[in-house]
Amino acid sequence: MNNHNILGHGAHRAVAHLPLDFAGIARAALSHLEALCSRWLPGGRRIGQEWTCGSLRGDAGESCKVNLRTGKWSDFASGEKGGDVIALAAAVHRIKPAEAARNLARMLGMEAGR
């Protein structure tokens, strides 16, 4: 069932514009980062404290690395980099950071805006 059925037509838009706790969402997602990387970057693997793959598309290789302790990441082939899980989700899925944060919060069962 989608939000329109539960909340009414305009309510989904209102939820989408609530303030987001980016730091809290990023912290909560950090403990799930290895599982998220295996899902988002399936051609990669864990090497030490990093998830290593070929690109943000999840290809096999070693030019893209995600630090599993800090969430910082870099795709050395493309030059893209970021400082947390939200930035990684936004880059992998080619969406805005706010949308990535909302999606992560929903995935983690966090209430919107908290």
Secondary structure, 3 states (H helix, E strand, C coil): CCHHHHHCCCHHHHHHCCCCCHHHHHHHHHCCHHHHHHHHCCCCEEECCEEEECCCCCCCCCCEEEECCCCCEEECCCCEEECCHHHHHHHHHCCCHHHHHHHHHHHCCCCCCC
